[in-house]
């Protein structure tokens, strides 16, 4: 932890990476629930 000036950049990159993966994942789960509801509801 000698260079703490790089910490905010790393945090922003981590948040961006989670959004890059999490947004499509959440959308896919949402679509899955909608299709499963159609499948089991009739």
Backbone atoms as SQL, in Angstrom:
CREATE TABLE atoms (id INTEGER PRIMARY KEY, chain TEXT, resi INTEGER, resn TEXT, atom TEXT, x REAL, y REAL, z REAL);
INSERT INTO atoms VALUES
  (1, 'A', 1, 'UNK', 'N', 0.818, -1.189, 0.000),
  (2, 'A', 1, 'UNK', 'CA', 0.000, 0.000, 0.000),
  (3, 'A', 1, 'UNK', 'C', 0.857, 1.246, 0.000),
  (4, 'A', 2, 'UNK', 'N', 1.919, 1.197, -0.746),
  (5, 'A', 2, 'UNK', 'CA', 2.802, 2.344, -0.821),
  (6, 'A', 2, 'UNK', 'C', 2.194, 3.455, -1.671),
  (7, 'A', 3, 'UNK', 'N', 1.446, 3.059, -2.719),
  (8, 'A', 3, 'UNK', 'CA', 0.873, 4.053, -3.614),
  (9, 'A', 3, 'UNK', 'C', -0.643, 4.051, -3.460),
  (10, 'A', 4, 'UNK', 'N', -1.148, 4.909, -2.598),
  (11, 'A', 4, 'UNK', 'CA', -2.578, 4.958, -2.337),
  (12, 'A', 4, 'UNK', 'C', -3.313, 5.892, -3.290),
  (13, 'A', 5, 'UNK', 'N', -2.602, 6.620, -4.148),
  (14, 'A', 5, 'UNK', 'CA', -3.271, 7.511, -5.086),
  (15, 'A', 5, 'UNK', 'C', -3.971, 6.728, -6.195),
  (16, 'A', 6, 'UNK', 'N', -3.640, 5.468, -6.375),
  (17, 'A', 6, 'UNK', 'CA', -4.249, 4.622, -7.407),
  (18, 'A', 6, 'UNK', 'C', -5.515, 3.930, -6.900),
  (19, 'A', 7, 'UNK', 'N', -5.809, 4.021, -5.622),
  (20, 'A', 7, 'UNK', 'CA', -6.947, 3.316, -5.031),
  (21, 'A', 7, 'UNK', 'C', -8.296, 3.729, -5.625),
  (22, 'A', 8, 'UNK', 'N', -8.609, 5.015, -5.794),
  (23, 'A', 8, 'UNK', 'CA', -9.913, 5.364, -6.376),
  (24, 'A', 8, 'UNK', 'C', -10.082, 4.838, -7.799),
  (25, 'A', 9, 'UNK', 'N', -9.027, 4.829, -8.592),
  (26, 'A', 9, 'UNK', 'CA', -9.108, 4.304, -9.947),
  (27, 'A', 9, 'UNK', 'C', -9.438, 2.820, -9.913),
  (28, 'A', 10, 'UNK', 'N', -8.824, 2.124, -9.002),
  (29, 'A', 10, 'UNK', 'CA', -9.076, 0.691, -8.883),
  (30, 'A', 10, 'UNK', 'C', -10.514, 0.429, -8.445),
  (31, 'A', 11, 'UNK', 'N', -11.013, 1.248, -7.547),
  (32, 'A', 11, 'UNK', 'CA', -12.386, 1.088, -7.078),
  (33, 'A', 11, 'UNK', 'C', -13.369, 1.353, -8.210),
  (34, 'A', 12, 'UNK', 'N', -13.121, 2.386, -8.997),
  (35, 'A', 12, 'UNK', 'CA', -13.994, 2.692, -10.123),
  (36, 'A', 12, 'UNK', 'C', -13.968, 1.566, -11.150),
  (37, 'A', 13, 'UNK', 'N', -12.798, 1.006, -11.391),
  (38, 'A', 13, 'UNK', 'CA', -12.680, -0.104, -12.328),
  (39, 'A', 13, 'UNK', 'C', -13.429, -1.328, -11.823),
  (40, 'A', 14, 'UNK', 'N', -13.372, -1.576, -10.525),
  (41, 'A', 14, 'UNK', 'CA', -14.083, -2.707, -9.942),
  (42, 'A', 14, 'UNK', 'C', -15.594, -2.526, -10.081),
  (43, 'A', 15, 'UNK', 'N', -16.084, -1.330, -9.818),
  (44, 'A', 15, 'UNK', 'CA', -17.517, -1.059, -9.954),
  (45, 'A', 15, 'UNK', 'C', -17.939, -1.211, -11.411),
  (46, 'A', 16, 'UNK', 'N', -17.137, -0.703, -12.322),
  (47, 'A', 16, 'UNK', 'CA', -17.450, -0.824, -13.742),
  (48, 'A', 16, 'UNK', 'C', -17.474, -2.283, -14.180),
  (49, 'A', 17, 'UNK', 'N', -16.538, -3.074, -13.688),
  (50, 'A', 17, 'UNK', 'CA', -16.497, -4.494, -14.042),
  (51, 'A', 17, 'UNK', 'C', -17.730, -5.226, -13.508),
  (52, 'A', 18, 'UNK', 'N', -18.143, -4.921, -12.281),
  (53, 'A', 18, 'UNK', 'CA', -19.339, -5.564, -11.726),
  (54, 'A', 18, 'UNK', 'C', -20.584, -5.168, -12.511),
  (55, 'A', 19, 'UNK', 'N', -20.672, -3.911, -12.932),
  (56, 'A', 19, 'UNK', 'CA', -21.810, -3.483, -13.737),
  (57, 'A', 19, 'UNK', 'C', -21.793, -4.159, -15.104),
  (58, 'A', 20, 'UNK', 'N', -20.596, -4.308, -15.679),
  (59, 'A', 20, 'UNK', 'CA', -20.439, -4.931, -16.991),
  (60, 'A', 20, 'UNK', 'C', -20.944, -6.382, -16.960),
  (61, 'A', 21, 'UNK', 'N', -20.749, -7.057, -15.855),
  (62, 'A', 21, 'UNK', 'CA', -21.192, -8.446, -15.708),
  (63, 'A', 21, 'UNK', 'C', -22.592, -8.511, -15.109),
  (64, 'A', 22, 'UNK', 'N', -22.869, -7.665, -14.147),
  (65, 'A', 22, 'UNK', 'CA', -24.118, -7.749, -13.400),
  (66, 'A', 22, 'UNK', 'C', -25.344, -7.308, -14.167),
  (67, 'A', 23, 'UNK', 'N', -25.212, -6.292, -15.003),
  (68, 'A', 23, 'UNK', 'CA', -26.376, -5.808, -15.749),
  (69, 'A', 23, 'UNK', 'C', -26.931, -6.873, -16.693),
  (70, 'A', 24, 'UNK', 'N', -26.105, -7.498, -17.547),
  (71, 'A', 24, 'UNK', 'CA', -26.658, -8.563, -18.398),
  (72, 'A', 24, 'UNK', 'C', -27.144, -9.763, -17.598),
  (73, 'A', 25, 'UNK', 'N', -26.482, -10.051, -16.482),
  (74, 'A', 25, 'UNK', 'CA', -26.915, -11.164, -15.640),
  (75, 'A', 25, 'UNK', 'C', -28.308, -10.896, -15.078),
  (76, 'A', 26, 'UNK', 'N', -28.533, -9.713, -14.568),
  (77, 'A', 26, 'UNK', 'CA', -29.854, -9.368, -14.025),
  (78, 'A', 26, 'UNK', 'C', -30.908, -9.374, -15.117),
  (79, 'A', 27, 'UNK', 'N', -30.574, -8.870, -16.290),
  (80, 'A', 27, 'UNK', 'CA', -31.519, -8.890, -17.401),
  (81, 'A', 27, 'UNK', 'C', -31.850, -10.329, -17.802),
  (82, 'A', 28, 'UNK', 'N', -30.851, -11.186, -17.843),
  (83, 'A', 28, 'UNK', 'CA', -31.070, -12.588, -18.180),
  (84, 'A', 28, 'UNK', 'C', -31.942, -13.291, -17.155),
  (85, 'A', 29, 'UNK', 'N', -31.722, -13.016, -15.894),
  (86, 'A', 29, 'UNK', 'CA', -32.562, -13.608, -14.857),
  (87, 'A', 29, 'UNK', 'C', -33.999, -13.103, -14.949),
  (88, 'A', 30, 'UNK', 'N', -34.150, -11.834, -15.263),
  (89, 'A', 30, 'UNK', 'CA', -35.483, -11.257, -15.445),
  (90, 'A', 30, 'UNK', 'C', -36.209, -11.952, -16.593),
  (91, 'A', 31, 'UNK', 'N', -35.528, -12.122, -17.719),
  (92, 'A', 31, 'UNK', 'CA', -36.124, -12.815, -18.863),
  (93, 'A', 31, 'UNK', 'C', -36.440, -14.272, -18.515),
  (94, 'A', 32, 'UNK', 'N', -35.574, -14.912, -17.761),
  (95, 'A', 32, 'UNK', 'CA', -35.801, -16.293, -17.347),
  (96, 'A', 32, 'UNK', 'C', -37.073, -16.413, -16.515),
  (97, 'A', 33, 'UNK', 'N', -37.254, -15.505, -15.586),
  (98, 'A', 33, 'UNK', 'CA', -38.455, -15.537, -14.744),
  (99, 'A', 33, 'UNK', 'C', -39.698, -15.321, -15.587),
  (100, 'A', 34, 'UNK', 'N', -39.652, -14.388, -16.536),
  (101, 'A', 34, 'UNK', 'CA', -40.816, -14.151, -17.392),
  (102, 'A', 34, 'UNK', 'C', -41.151, -15.384, -18.228),
  (103, 'A', 35, 'UNK', 'N', -40.141, -16.023, -18.794),
  (104, 'A', 35, 'UNK', 'CA', -40.393, -17.212, -19.629),
  (105, 'A', 35, 'UNK', 'C', -40.843, -18.387, -18.786),
  (106, 'A', 36, 'UNK', 'N', -40.279, -18.534, -17.599),
  (107, 'A', 36, 'UNK', 'CA', -40.695, -19.644, -16.716),
  (108, 'A', 36, 'UNK', 'C', -42.135, -19.438, -16.282),
  (109, 'A', 37, 'UNK', 'N', -42.533, -18.214, -16.038),
  (110, 'A', 37, 'UNK', 'CA', -43.916, -17.935, -15.653),
  (111, 'A', 37, 'UNK', 'C', -44.861, -18.283, -16.797),
  (112, 'A', 38, 'UNK', 'N', -44.470, -17.948, -18.022),
  (113, 'A', 38, 'UNK', 'CA', -45.292, -18.306, -19.180),
  (114, 'A', 38, 'UNK', 'C', -45.372, -19.821, -19.340),
  (115, 'A', 39, 'UNK', 'N', -44.270, -20.509, -19.113),
  (116, 'A', 39, 'UNK', 'CA', -44.215, -21.949, -19.286),
  (117, 'A', 39, 'UNK', 'C', -45.124, -22.669, -18.290),
  (118, 'A', 40, 'UNK', 'N', -45.071, -22.238, -17.045),
  (119, 'A', 40, 'UNK', 'CA', -45.821, -22.941, -16.008),
  (120, 'A', 40, 'UNK', 'C', -47.246, -22.412, -15.823),
  (121, 'A', 41, 'UNK', 'N', -47.522, -21.209, -16.306),
  (122, 'A', 41, 'UNK', 'CA', -48.855, -20.647, -16.158),
  (123, 'A', 41, 'UNK', 'C', -49.803, -21.107, -17.262),
  (124, 'A', 42, 'UNK', 'N', -49.252, -21.517, -18.365),
  (125, 'A', 42, 'UNK', 'CA', -50.149, -22.008, -19.393),
  (126, 'A', 42, 'UNK', 'C', -49.715, -21.515, -20.704);
